[in-house]
Amino acid sequence: MKRPRSVVQKLIRLTFASYLGITLVLTAIQMAVSWRQEQGNLARELALLTQAYRNSLEKAVWDLNQSQIDALLSGMLSLPSIAGVSLTYAGHEKRLGHIERFQPRHVQTLFLDLDPPYPIGKLTLYAEPDIILARLRWPYLVLIGNALLKTLALWMILSWFGRRLIGEPLHALEDRISKLNWAEMQRGKEQIDRLAQQLGPVHGDDEVARLARAFSRMGGRLAESKKALEQLQHNLERQVAERTRQLEIVNQQLEARNRALERLSTTDTLTGVANRGKLEQVLENEILRCDRYDKVLSVILTDVDHFKHINDTYGHQQGDHVLQQLCRVLEIHLRHTDTLGRWGGEEFLIVATETDLTETERLAPRLRKAVEQHDFGLDLPVTASFGVACYQRHDDLVSLFAKVDAALYQAKTGGRNQVRVVKSSKGSRNDETA
């Protein structure tokens, strides 16, 4: 079985990795600094070389002495640090060496000694980049070798001292503690006490002995904590069961409130039937269903006749009572699939699903007659006018309501307490008499 990596090995690896990383960074910085310094040295060499040849080149260029110019340029090219030279003067250019392969390292303008000086040419020097690497090869090797030797020495020191002073004592303590029986806390505490007594004469008061004594004290606290944890677990289980029961009650209350809120958002508070928002939603859904499945749909719009006179004569409270009784009368004669809602004021809309115009023309008179025969508890009769319209292909909410509204308008203007049907989408009412 493979032995797991100890904390000593981790400490050694972490320390070594940190030292190695720092060494690599410092070595790279030293190499970069040396490279920059050598670049500066090369630039200074080229500048000094240019100064040494400058006077002779200026004189040779001014005299147009080709042989002397060639000799001076050849002499400069023979130096180890020069890979190529280029001299431009009087519309001519002298180029020696492999200047196409390298970038210019130093450019010097030649002047005629006048006041002010007059430029007569330009000297460009080229140097191989490898010359810097060649000069730094041995310093780099020494620098890298020094870093590797120090890193290797540190690894050997850490490995030996770490295992000797920390790893072996801790391994012995780990081996003995792993054989303890923790199933019985009291017995485990006694075993730890004996282990602490055994380690005392050998390790004195160092970290290993203090660790053994700490384990002994911990065993006593664990034995005491076991009983407390068992009691705490029992109490927590009881509390969790109680909280679970309370949450179930709260969830039931929330569900009931949500249902009540949903009813409030879709129900007219006075009459208890659907409000206008719910009616619009039902109509839009039924129109989509008719378009998709080629179903039929009819709507009935009713309005209480002379409702303003009722309010003015008996008061708004009695008028509200009339609207409530009207809804109860209409609901008795409607199917469960039909939707009754308050469209606004004393106007109520009935959505008759999967009902054609013929069936709706029979339903609306029954509703009108039921309202007429109902006793609303007033001295004057209460009647209602009804408008009927049927959904046609490509109708929408606006056009469908325009048809049924036009039908109701005809019923109101034609004498009230009657049913009118509009079969086309043409026309809409221009006035309403309550």
C-alpha positions in Angstrom: 0.0 0.0 0.0 1.4 3.4 -1.0 2.2 5.5 2.0 0.4 8.9 2.0 2.5 12.0 1.7 3.3 13.5 5.1 3.1 17.1 6.2 6.9 17.2 6.3 7.1 16.2 2.7 4.6 18.9 1.8 6.6 21.5 3.9 9.8 20.5 2.2 8.3 20.6 -1.3 6.6 24.0 -0.6 9.8 25.5 0.8 11.9 24.1 -2.1 9.4 25.3 -4.7 9.3 28.8 -3.2 13.1 28.9 -3.1 13.4 27.6 -6.7 10.8 30.1 -7.9 12.7 33.0 -6.3 16.0 31.7 -7.6 14.7 31.5 -11.1 13.3 35.0 -11.0 16.5 36.5 -9.5 18.6 34.6 -12.0 16.4 35.8 -14.9 16.7 39.3 -13.6 20.5 39.1 -13.3 20.7 37.7 -16.9 18.5 40.4 -18.2 20.5 43.1 -16.5 23.8 41.6 -17.8 22.2 41.5 -21.3 21.2 45.2 -21.1 24.7 46.1 -19.8 26.4 44.3 -22.6 24.1 46.0 -25.1 25.2 49.3 -23.6 28.8 48.3 -23.8 28.4 47.4 -27.4 26.8 50.8 -28.2 29.6 52.6 -26.4 32.2 50.5 -28.4 30.6 51.5 -31.6 30.4 55.1 -30.6 34.1 55.1 -29.6 35.0 53.4 -32.9 33.1 56.0 -34.9 34.9 58.8 -33.1 38.3 57.1 -33.8 37.6 56.9 -37.6 35.5 60.0 -37.9 38.2 62.6 -38.7 39.8 60.3 -41.3 36.5 59.5 -42.9 35.4 63.1 -43.0 38.7 64.1 -44.8 38.5 61.1 -47.2 34.9 61.9 -48.0 35.5 65.6 -48.6 38.5 64.7 -50.8 36.5 61.9 -52.5 39.4 59.6 -51.9 37.9 56.3 -52.8 40.9 54.2 -52.0 41.2 55.7 -48.5 37.4 55.3 -47.9 37.6 51.7 -48.9 40.6 51.1 -46.6 38.9 52.8 -43.6 35.7 50.9 -44.1 37.5 47.6 -44.5 39.5 48.3 -41.4 36.3 48.9 -39.4 34.7 45.7 -40.9 37.7 43.7 -39.7 36.9 44.4 -36.1 35.1 41.5 -34.2 32.1 43.6 -33.1 31.3 44.9 -36.7 29.2 42.8 -39.0 28.7 45.5 -41.7 29.3 49.1 -42.5 27.4 51.6 -44.8 28.6 55.0 -45.9 26.4 57.4 -47.8 28.1 60.5 -49.4 27.7 62.8 -52.4 24.9 60.6 -53.9 27.0 57.4 -53.5 26.6 54.5 -51.0 29.4 52.2 -49.9 28.2 49.0 -48.3 30.4 46.3 -46.8 29.5 43.1 -44.9 26.1 41.4 -44.5 24.1 44.5 -43.6 20.8 43.0 -45.1 20.6 40.5 -42.2 21.0 42.9 -39.3 19.5 46.1 -38.0 21.6 49.3 -37.7 23.3 49.5 -34.3 24.9 53.0 -34.6 24.4 55.9 -37.1 26.8 58.8 -37.3 26.6 61.9 -39.5 29.8 63.2 -41.0 30.3 67.0 -41.1 32.6 69.5 -42.8 34.4 71.6 -40.2 32.6 74.9 -41.0 30.5 77.3 -38.9 27.9 76.0 -38.8 29.1 72.4 -39.6 28.0 71.2 -43.0 26.9 67.5 -43.3 28.7 65.6 -46.0 27.8 62.0 -45.3 26.3 59.4 -43.0 28.0 56.3 -41.5 26.0 53.4 -40.3 27.4 50.4 -38.3 25.9 47.0 -38.0 26.6 44.4 -35.3 25.5 40.8 -35.0 23.2 40.1 -32.1 25.0 36.9 -31.4 28.1 38.8 -30.3 26.3 39.8 -27.1 25.4 36.1 -26.4 28.9 35.0 -27.2 30.3 37.5 -24.6 27.8 36.5 -22.0 27.9 32.7 -22.5 30.4 31.9 -19.7 28.9 34.4 -17.2 25.5 32.9 -17.9 26.8 29.4 -17.3 28.4 30.4 -14.1 25.2 32.1 -12.9 23.0 29.1 -13.8 25.4 26.6 -12.2 25.6 28.6 -9.0 21.8 28.7 -8.8 21.5 24.9 -9.4 24.1 24.1 -6.8 22.5 26.2 -4.1 19.1 24.7 -4.9 20.4 21.1 -4.8 22.1 21.8 -1.5 18.9 23.3 0.0 16.9 20.3 -1.1 19.3 17.9 0.6 19.4 19.9 3.8 15.6 20.2 4.0 15.1 16.5 3.3 17.5 15.3 5.9 16.6 17.7 8.8 12.8 17.5 8.0 12.7 13.7 8.2 15.1 13.4 11.1 13.7 16.1 13.4 10.0 16.2 12.5 8.9 13.3 10.2 10.0 10.3 12.2 8.7 11.5 15.6 5.3 12.5 14.1 5.1 9.2 12.2 5.6 7.3 15.5 2.9 9.3 17.2 0.6 8.9 14.3 1.1 5.1 14.3 0.2 4.8 17.9 -2.8 7.1 17.8 -4.2 5.3 14.7 -4.4 2.0 16.7 -6.6 3.6 19.5 -10.2 2.4 19.8 -12.3 5.5 19.4 -15.6 3.6 19.5 -15.5 3.9 23.3 -14.5 7.4 24.3 -13.5 6.6 27.9 -11.4 3.6 26.9 -9.8 5.8 24.2 -8.9 8.4 26.8 -7.2 5.8 28.9 -5.1 4.7 25.9 -4.1 8.3 25.1 -3.1 8.8 28.8 -0.8 5.8 28.6 0.7 7.0 25.3 1.4 10.4 26.8 3.2 8.8 29.7 5.3 6.7 27.3 6.4 9.6 25.2 7.2 11.8 28.2 10.6 10.3 29.1 11.7 10.1 25.5 10.7 13.5 24.1 10.8 15.6 27.3 8.9 18.8 26.8 9.2 19.2 23.0 6.4 19.6 20.4 5.8 15.8 20.2 5.4 15.4 24.0 3.1 18.5 24.1 1.1 17.1 21.2 0.6 13.7 23.1 -0.5 15.5 26.2 -2.9 17.7 24.1 -4.4 14.5 22.7 -4.9 13.2 26.2 -6.8 16.3 27.2 -8.7 16.2 24.0 -9.8 12.6 24.7 -11.3 13.7 28.0 -13.2 16.5 26.3 -14.4 14.2 23.5 -15.8 11.8 26.1 -17.7 14.6 27.7 -18.8 16.1 24.4 -20.2 12.8 23.1 -22.9 12.7 25.7 -23.7 16.4 25.1 -23.8 15.9 21.3 -26.2 13.0 21.7 -28.5 15.1 23.8 -28.1 18.0 21.3 -29.0 15.7 18.4 -32.1 14.5 20.2 -33.2 18.2 20.9 -32.5 19.2 17.3 -34.5 16.3 15.9 -37.4 17.3 18.1 -37.1 21.0 17.0 -36.8 20.0 13.3 -40.0 18.0 13.6 -41.8 20.9 15.3 -40.5 23.4 12.8 -41.5 21.1 9.9 -45.0 20.9 11.3 -45.1 24.7 11.6 -43.9 25.1 8.1 -46.5 22.8 6.7 -49.2 24.9 8.5 -47.7 28.2 7.1 -47.5 26.7 3.6 -51.2 25.7 3.8 -52.0 29.2 4.9 -50.0 30.7 2.1 -51.7 28.5 -0.4 -55.1 29.6 0.9 -54.1 33.3 0.7 -52.7 32.8 -2.8 -55.9 31.3 -3.9 -57.8 34.1 -2.3 -55.6 36.7 -4.0 -56.1 35.0 -7.3 -59.8 35.2 -6.9 -59.6 38.8 -5.9 -57.6 39.6 -9.0 -60.1 38.0 -11.3 -63.4 38.7 -9.5 -65.6 41.7 -9.3 -65.8 42.6 -5.7 -69.5 43.7 -5.8 -71.2 41.0 -7.7 -68.7 38.0 -7.3 -68.6 37.3 -11.0 -65.5 37.7 -13.3 -64.1 41.2 -13.7 -63.2 42.9 -17.0 -59.6 41.7 -16.9 -60.7 38.1 -16.5 -63.3 38.5 -19.3 -60.7 39.8 -21.7 -58.3 37.0 -20.9 -61.1 34.4 -21.4 -62.1 36.0 -24.7 -58.6 36.1 -26.0 -58.0 32.4 -25.2 -61.4 31.4 -26.7 -60.6 33.4 -29.9 -57.3 31.7 -30.3 -59.0 28.3 -29.7 -61.6 29.1 -32.4 -58.9 30.0 -34.9 -56.8 26.9 -34.2 -59.5 24.3 -33.9 -62.3 25.9 -36.0 -64.7 26.1 -33.0 -67.7 28.4 -32.5 -68.1 31.1 -29.9 -70.9 33.5 -29.0 -71.1 36.5 -26.6 -74.0 38.2 -24.9 -73.9 41.7 -23.6 -76.6 42.8 -21.2 -77.4 46.1 -19.6 -80.0 46.9 -16.9 -82.7 49.2 -18.2 -83.1 52.6 -16.6 -80.5 51.7 -14.0 -79.8 55.4 -13.3 -83.4 55.9 -12.4 -83.1 53.0 -9.9 -80.1 54.6 -8.3 -81.7 58.0 -8.2 -85.0 56.6 -6.7 -83.8 54.0 -4.3 -80.1 54.9 -3.7 -76.9 53.3 -4.8 -77.0 50.6 -2.1 -80.3 49.3 -3.5 -78.8 49.6 -7.0 -75.8 47.5 -6.0 -78.3 44.9 -4.6 -80.1 44.8 -8.0 -76.8 44.1 -9.8 -76.0 41.3 -7.3 -79.4 39.6 -7.8 -79.1 40.0 -11.6 -75.9 38.0 -11.6 -77.5 35.3 -9.5 -80.5 35.1 -11.9 -78.1 34.9 -14.9 -75.9 32.2 -13.3 -78.8 29.9 -12.7 -79.6 29.7 -16.5 -75.9 29.4 -17.7 -73.8 26.4 -18.2 -70.7 25.6 -16.1 -68.6 26.2 -19.3 -70.0 29.7 -19.8 -68.3 32.7 -18.2 -70.3 35.6 -16.7 -68.5 38.8 -15.9 -69.0 42.5 -15.2 -67.9 44.5 -18.2 -68.4 47.9 -16.5 -71.1 49.7 -14.6 -74.4 47.9 -15.1 -73.1 46.0 -18.2 -72.4 42.3 -18.0 -70.9 40.0 -20.6 -71.5 36.3 -21.1 -69.0 34.2 -23.0 -70.7 31.1 -24.4 -68.0 28.7 -25.5 -68.7 26.2 -28.3 -72.1 27.8 -28.9 -73.3 28.9 -32.3 -75.6 31.9 -33.0 -78.7 29.7 -33.2 -78.2 28.3 -29.7 -77.4 31.8 -28.3 -80.5 33.3 -29.9 -82.5 30.8 -27.8 -80.5 31.4 -24.7 -80.7 35.2 -24.6 -84.5 35.4 -24.6 -84.6 32.9 -21.7 -82.2 35.1 -19.8 -84.3 38.2 -20.6 -87.5 36.6 -19.4 -85.9 35.3 -16.2 -84.7 38.8 -15.3 -88.1 40.3 -16.2 -89.9 37.7 -13.9 -87.6 38.0 -11.0 -88.7 40.0 -7.9 -86.0 42.5 -7.1 -88.0 43.9 -4.1 -88.7 47.2 -5.8 -92.0 48.9 -6.6 -91.1 49.2 -10.2 -90.2 46.4 -12.6 -86.5 45.6 -13.4 -85.7 44.6 -16.9 -82.5 44.2 -19.0 -81.6 44.6 -22.7 -79.5 42.0 -24.5 -77.1 42.1 -27.4 -75.9 38.9 -29.1 -73.0 38.4 -31.5 -71.2 35.3 -32.8 -67.4 35.0 -33.5 -66.5 35.0 -37.1 -63.1 34.1 -38.7 -60.4 36.8 -38.2 -62.4 38.6 -35.5 -60.4 39.9 -32.5 -61.4 41.2 -29.1 -62.2 44.7 -30.4 -64.2 43.7 -33.4 -66.2 41.0 -31.6 -67.1 43.4 -28.8 -68.0 46.0 -31.4 -70.6 43.7 -32.8 -72.2 42.7 -29.5 -72.1 46.3 -28.4 -73.9 47.4 -31.6 -76.6 44.7 -30.9 -77.1 45.9 -27.4 -77.4 49.5 -28.7 -80.1 48.4 -31.0 -81.9 46.7 -28.1 -81.7 49.9 -26.0 -82.8 52.2 -28.8 -85.5 49.8 -29.9 -87.5 50.0 -26.7 -85.4 48.1 -24.1 -86.2 44.7 -22.5 -85.5 42.9 -25.7 -82.8 40.8 -27.5 -81.1 42.0 -30.7 -78.5 40.1 -32.8 -75.8 41.6 -35.0 -74.3 39.1 -37.4 -71.7 41.3 -39.1 -68.9 43.5 -37.8 -70.2 46.6 -39.5 -71.6 49.5 -37.4 -71.2 50.4 -33.7 -73.4 52.4 -31.4 -73.1 56.1 -31.2 -75.2 56.7 -28.0 -76.5 54.7 -25.0 -79.6 55.4 -22.9 -79.5 54.1 -19.4 
